[in-house]
Structure formats: structure tokens, C-alpha cells
Amino acid sequence: MVAMHYQLKKIWMNVEVLGRKFKFEKDWAWHRELVNNNTWLNKLSITEMLSVLGAGVRLGPMLTRDT
């Protein structure tokens, strides 16, 4: 988690430098944070989790694949 934090911090420092260079103004969209998925996934039941994550899953391509 710490290594990911430092990597993302470096990336966002570069983004901020480029933002200042091209005169972008900071607003609410610049806020970011690194969050462990366990902090919100553990609060959900399995049905709630499937309703959140299931919308992005396409079953057709998965079922046609030969494994």
C-alpha cells in the first residue's frame, strides 16, 4: 500500500506540474486519495456487491470462451 502511494504521488506531482504549465485551475476534480477496497467491500452483502460490480460484467463473451 505504501509503495502504491508513493508511485501515485509521483504521477500526480507530474500531472500538477503539467496542469500549472497549461494554466489549468484546481477544482474539486483534483481531489484524489488511495483507498483500500476492504474499507467499503466489507460493508456490503454479497447481493449488494454483485449489484454494484455486476453491471460492468458481460456474460455473453465469458460464456462463449473455451477454457
Secondary structure, 3 states (H helix, E strand, C coil): CHHHHHHHHHHHHHHHHHHHHCCCCCCHHHCCCCCCCHHHHCCCCHHHHHHHHHHHCCHHHHHHCCC
